[in-house]
């Protein structure tokens, strides 16, 4: 397998990096992509959308989208600890909560950021600006955080007492977006703050900010 990783700490590459670091049992090569240059070869042969991460399998097939990549890793890993679950119920719960935290918090948060002037200029010609949606997106993300604060009462992690894909995804998005999204610092949300502290203490939360080495496993 060959993983195309970014050479910068964006939320999507960081999600896959932390998953790899926490999951264990994964063997692959890693190639680092300079997204700012919009490399023609990458667009033509890997992902026409110009996004990373992307995973090329030994068969030649290319998988994109972070949840799909991580789910594949979870299936093929030899050893380690599953971050989706080992039973149908555990996998269903992990998928449910991953969808919730992405749709209710991560996606609107990133969409808000993409509507800021600096980002609009950077992506001009590649993404549609979201300037008119900013107020709604902020309100949606804050509402999602407030709901999660209630959901986390009495829990160590989002699904319960085990680390899952939901924790990995949300931690990656909040960790990388916090410096550029001023309204994310909701210290009034005690359970979310506790969860973020727990996640920040994991060694992988620091390691995920750097590109993966050229060989894993």
Helices and strands as residue ranges (DSSP letters): E 2-6, H 11-23, E 28-33, G 35-37, H 40-45, E 54-56, E 62-64, H 66-76, H 88-101, I 102-106, H 107-114, H 117-123, G 131-133, H 134-151, H 165-177, G 178-180, G 182-184, H 190-200, H 203-207, E 215-216
